[in-house]
């Protein structure tokens, strides 16, 4: 309730909790980079890697749309409301109904995906040759059950997040990467050619999905949930189920715009060999700060907004969102600047090994610069959109997503003939900015200013500190390149990547301190509190 100490706390988004969640997520993202390194070493950027990218994109698009997208956005506020206002038993009955529906509906979609893998690949990658399309369809059939596994994982994640249990859901994706890495190491030791390694990699992906679900089951059991999926006895008439259907209907429409964007991007990139792989590798790197900072903050803020919305405390909702958006800016704007300035050395040290060559590094770096431009908008949308769902205002995120989709299609048509695959990445970033603008304008029009220091003023300070970061990082990279004199090898790659990162990071922190950006003090205080609790 509004009068509780939690609602009255000085920091609406618990920075210490967000820091811990970021650390847990970081482990998963680092393992994800190791997984991508193995993929680059084993397969490279060619027609085989492009076939895998499209094959995995089919269940992944559906996952983003139904499981970790619409279902999560709808289930968390409905579960939180049932848990708070009707009790734990009613909330778990709701969860069991959702599990039954997932098994029924997503199971059917999985079977359809296996049956119609060939036409799906033809739709997504019209530029592929017949052999490449056949390989992509075969890999799709292997990986389609991944969709069902991650859908069930999303329900478990929602139950835990809604009850303030963030660690297991944050660690679970690391197990996905562990499964893929274990299989990848076996493939590397076996010395398989790319056309065979990509099949084994697909099997490893499916194993990783199973581990991601299994990692959350002990925590779900620990909070008292027992899986008894059922649809009998008027389960579909439950008010929580009706709310989930209502929110999911709007969320699917809104999120489908994002999936259409990805589909359009894939269609354009399929006409250039290696382009889907370059874009995928660059997007993965952009997702590192997005996942470590943006998603972590959005998860904590989303659970807080759902709880405060259930208590009808709009003041606390405003404070939570304002705090989250300022924290996103403080962490992700400098991350975007750093990725853009140091794109080539970062990609070189991570990917330029085995079958992934210097030309692939240059191509991926160009895509990363374009993706980095949209990092803040991506992160901010993940914070703002769930707030509209929690307040039953699902129409606004739908409008934002549709406008973003239309912008992306128009931008692709305009930019691809000029910039090639780089235009695809730039169009994606600009479309994310359009989506965020719609959400922010609508929120401020309906609810006024967000709590705390103004977003524009804080963003101006962050941009100024990030400019210092860019100058220092660029100078450090140029200086080290001159000292190394064009030397090759892993030690030189490490120096050119991590030396400028460290210099730029320290410069940003010093500039943030000089500009008195409050989020720096909040982060340091959160770290001190967590250290004190451990002690």
N, C-alpha and C positions, 0 to 999 in steps of 0.2 A: 504494500500500500504506500501511498505518497508520504505518509508520515513515518515510515520505518527508517532506521538508520541507513539501510541500503539505498533507499530512494533519495535520502538527503545527503548522501556522501558528496565530498568535494569534487571527486573525479567521476563523472557519469560513466565513462568507459574505464574499466579497471585496467590501468596501464600495466600493472604487474602481471595480471592474467594474460593480457595481450602479448606481453613480452615472452611469457612462458609458452604460450601457444605458438608464437613466431619461432621460438627455438625448436619446438617439437616439429613444426612444419618445415623448418630449415633442414632437419635431418632427412626428411622425405625428399626435399628438393635437391639436396646434394646427391642423394642416392639416384635421383632421377637424372642428374647430369652424368653420373657414372654409367647409368643405363644407356644414355644417349651416346656417350663416348664409345661404349662397346658396339653399339649399332653402327656408328661411323666407321670404326675399325673393321668390323666384319663385312659390312655391305657397301658403305660409301654413299655417294649421291648419284644415282643412276636409275635405269628403268626398274630395277628390282626394288630399290628403296622406295621409289615413287609408288610401285604397286602395293607395298606394305602400308604406306601412308594413307592411301585411299581405302584400302581394305579395313584398316583399324578405324578410319574416320567414320565408317558406316555405323558400327555399334556405339562409337564415341559420341556422334551427333545425337543419337537417340538417348544415350545416357545423359548428356547435357540437357536435352529437351525434357525427358520424363523423370529421370531419377534424381540427379543432383541439381536439376533446374527447377521445373514446375513442382515436382513432388516435395522437394525440400522446402521451397518457398511456401507451399501451402500447408505442409504437415507440421512444421515447427510451431507456427502460431496457433494452429488448431490443437495440437497436443499440449502446448503450454497453457492455453486457456482451459482445456479439460482438466489438466492436472491441478491448476490453481482453484478453479471454481466448482469442479465436480468430484475431485478426489483422484488418487492414484489408480484405483481399480478401474474407474471409467476411462482414464487415459490409456491404460494398457488394453482395455477392450477395443478402444479405437485403434491402437497400434496393431492388434491382431487382425482386425478387419482390413486394414491397409496392407498388411503382409499377404493376406489371402487374395486381395485384388491384384497385387504385384505378381504373385505366382500365376494367376489366371491370365491377366492381360499382357504382361511383359513376356511371360512364357510363350504366348501365342505370337507376339511380335518377333520373338527370337526364331521361332520355327519358320515364320514367313520370310525373315531375312536370309535364312539358310536356303530356302527354296528358291528365292528370287535374287540371289546374289549377282548373277550375271547381268540382268537388266539394271540393277542398282549401280553397278560399276559403270555400265555404259552411260547412265544418266550423269554420274559425277565426273567421269573422266573421258569425254568424247574424243580427246586428242590422243588417247593411248592406242598402240598397235593391238592387233588381235591377240598375240601371245602375251603381251603385258596385261591386257584386260582379263584374259583367262587366268593368269596367275593371281591377279587381284581378287577375282571371284573365288578362287580356291582358298585364299587366305581369309577372306570374309567368312566363309563357312566354318573355318576353324575357330574364329574369334567371336562369332555372334553370341554364344552363351555368356561371354563377358558381360553383356548387357543385363542379364538376369542377376548375375552375381553382384554387380555394383548397385543395382536397384535395391536389392535387399540390404546391402551395406548402407545405402542412403537412409533407409528407414531406421536402422540401428543408430546411425550418426545423428539423425534428427531427435530421437529419444534422448540420447545422451546430452547433446547440446542444449536441448530445452530444459534439462535439469542441471545445467551448469557443469556437466562433465565433459571437458574439452580435450583431455589428454589422449584418450584412446582413439577418438575420431581423427585427431591430428597425426597420430603415429601410424594409423592403419594404412594410409597410402605408401608409407615407407616399406611395408610388407609387400605391396604390389611390386615396387621396384626391386626388392630383394629377390622375389621369385624370378623376375625377368633377368636380373643380373646373374643369378645362379645358372640358369639355362644358357645365357650368353657366354659365360666362362667355359661351359662345356663345349659349346659350338666353336669357340676360339681355339681351345685345346685340340679339338678334332680337325681344325684346319679346313673346314668346309668352304666350298665356293659360294659366292653371294646368292645364287639361285636356290641353293639348298639351305644355306644359313637363314634365309628369310622365312622359310617354313618352320624351322625350329624356333625362331624368334617369336613367331605367332603362337606357338604352343606355350612358350614361356610367358607370354602376355596373359593367356587364359589362366595359367597357374597363379600368376600374380593377383588376378582378380579374386580367386578363391581365398588367397591368403589375406587380402584386404578385408573381406567379410569375416573370416575366422578371427582376426585380431580384435574385433569389437565384441564378440560374443561373451567373453568373460565379464566385461564391464556391464553389458546389458543385463546379464544374469545377476550381477552384484547389486544393481539398483532395483531388483525385485521383479523384472519382467520374465514371463514364461511364455514361450511361443505356442499359441493354440489358434492358428489361423482358421477363421470360420466366417461364413457369410449368412448363416441361418439366424432365425430368431429376430428378424427386423434390424439386423446390423446396419443395413444401408440407410435406415431411417434415423440413425444417430445424428444429432445436430453437428457433431464434429466431422462426420463423414460428409454431410451435405456441405459444410463449409469448405472442406478440402476439395470437393468436386467443383464448387463455385470458383474458388481461388485458382485451382489447377486449370480450369477452362480458360480463364483470362491469362494465366501464366504461360500456357502452351502457345496461345496466340502471340503473346509478347516475345517469348523465347524463340519461337519459330522464326522470328525475324533474324535473330542472331544465327540460327542454323542455316537459313537461306543465304546469309552473308558468306558463311563458310563454304556452302555449296557453290555459290557463284565464284568465289575465290579459287576453289579447286578446279572448276571448269576452265577458267582462264589459264591457270598454271599448268594444266594437263597438256597444253600445246608446246611446252618447253621442257625438254628432258632435264631432270634434276630440280626443276623449279619447286615442285611440291615438297621435296625434301629440304631445300634451302629455306623455304618459308616455314616449314615445320620446325626446323632446328632454331631459327631465329625467334619464332614465337615461344618456343620452350624457354629460351633465355629470358625473354621478356616476362614470362610467367614466374620466373624465380622471385623477383621482388613482389610481383603481383600475388603470388601464393604465400610468401613468407610474411609480407606486411599487409597487403590489401585484403586477402581472404581471411587472415587471422583477425584483423581488426573488424572486418565485416561480420565474422562469426560471433565474436564477443558482443559487438554492438547489436547484431540482429537478435540474439537471445535477450539482451537487455531491453530492446525496443518491444519485443513480443511480450515480455513480462509486464512492462510499464503500460503498454497499450491495453493488456488484459485488466490492469488496475485503473484504467481510464485516467492516467496521469500524463497529460500532454506536455506539461512543463518538463518532466523528466525525460520524455521522448525527445523533445527539442534539445535538451542539454546533451543527451547521449549522442544524437546525430551530429551536433556541432563539434563535440569533442572528437568523434570518430573521423569526420572529414578533415579536421585540422591535423590529426595524427597521420592520416593517409598522405596529406600533402607534405608533411615534414619528412616522411620516410620515402615516399615513392617519387616525388619530383627529383630529388638528387639522384635516386637510383636510375631514373630515365636519362638524366643528363650524363651520368657516368657511363651507361650502356652505349649512348650515342657517341661519346668522345672516344671511348676505348673499345669500340665494337670489334675491330680487327684483332688486336692482341688477345682479347678475351676469347673469341671464337677459335683463334689459332691454338691456344693452350688447351682448350677443351676438346676440340673436334679434329684438328689437323694431324691425324695419325692414321696408319693403316691405309685403307682405301679412300680416305677423305683427303683430297689434295689442296694445294694453295689456291687454286682457282675456285674451289668450292668454298674456301674460307672467305675470299673476296665477295663472292655472290651472297653468302649468308650474312656477312657484315652489312652489306648494303640494305638487305631486308630488315635487319635489326634496327638500324638507324630510323627507318620509317615506322617500325612498330613502336619504338620507344616514345615517339611523339604522342601516342595515345595511352600511355601507361597510367597517368593520373586519372584520366576519364574512365578507363576500365575499372580501376579500383574504387572510384567514387560511386559508380553505378552499382557495384556490388554492395555498398553501404546503404545507398538511398532506396534502391528498388524494393528490398524486403520490408522497409518501413511502410511503404504504401500498401503492401499485401497485409501486413499486420494490422493496419487501420481499415481494411476492407475497401481500399481505393485502388483496386487492381487495374482500372482502366488507364491510369496515368502511365505506369510502366509499359503497358501495351502500346500506347501512342508513341512513347519514346523509342521503343524497339522498332516499331514499324517505320518511323521516320529515319532511324538509323539504317534500317534495311534499304529503304529507298535511296538514301544518300550513298550507301555503299555500292549499289548497282550503278547509279549514275556516275560515281567517281571511277569505278572500274572501267566503264565504257569510255570515259574521258582520258584516264591516265594510262591504261594498259597499252594502247597504241604508241604512247610516248615513252613510258618508263619500263614497259614489260612487267615482269613479276614484281618489281619494286613498287609499281603503281598499285598492285593488289594490296601490299602491306600498308602503303600510305592511305589508301582509301579506307581500309579497316580502321585505322587510327582516327581519321576525320569523322567517320561514322560513329565511333564511340563518343567523340566529343559532342556530336549532335544529340545523341541519346542522353548524355549527362545534362546538357543544357536544358532539355525539356523537363527532366526530373527536378532540377534545381529551381527553375522558373515556376513550375507548378507548386512545389512545396512552399516557396516563399510567398506566392500569391495567396495560397490557402491558409498557411500557418504563420507567416511572417518570418522574421530573422531567426536563424538558428542560435542556440544558446552560446554564451561565451563571447570571446573576441571575434570580431568580424572575419569571415573567411577571406575576403579580398585583401584585407590588410595583412593577415598572416601569410597568405599566398605570395604577396609581394616580397615579404621578408625572406621566405623560403627560396624564391626565384633569385634574389640577390645573393644569398649564401650559395646557391647552386652554381651561379656564374663564377664565384670564387673557386668552387670545386672544379669546374670545367677548365679554367685557366691553369690551375696548379696541376691537374691530371695530364693535360695536354703537354705542358712544359716538361713534366717528369718523363712522359713517354718519349718525347723527342730527345731529351737528354740521354736517357738510357739507350735508345736506339743508336745514338752517336757513339756512346761509350762501347757498346757491344760490336759496333762495326759490321753489322749484317751477319753476325754469327747465327747458326741454326742450332737446333736441338732443344730438348725439353728445358734445360736450365735457362736458356735465353728466353724461351717462351714464358716461363714462369716469372722471370724478372720483368719482362715487358708488360705482363698483365697485372701482377699483384703489387709491384712497386708503385705504379701510378694510382692504383686503387687505394692503397694505404695513404699515399700523399694527399689525394683528393678527399678521402674520407676525413682525415685529420683537419684539412683546411675547412671543410664544411662545418665540422663541429665547432671549430674556433670562430668561424663567421656567425654561426647560430648563437653562440654564447655572446659575441659582441653585439648582435642585433636583438638580444634578449627574447629569443623565441621560446615561449613557455613550454612547448612540448619537450624540449631537451631536458628541462628540469623535471618534468613529469616522468620521463623515461628513466632518468637517473634515480629518482625517488622510488620508482617501482622496482628497479633492480636492487636497491638497498633494502627495501622491505622484504623482498623474496630471500635475499641473503640472510637477513636477520631471522626470518622464520626457519630457514634451514639450520641456522646456528642454534 
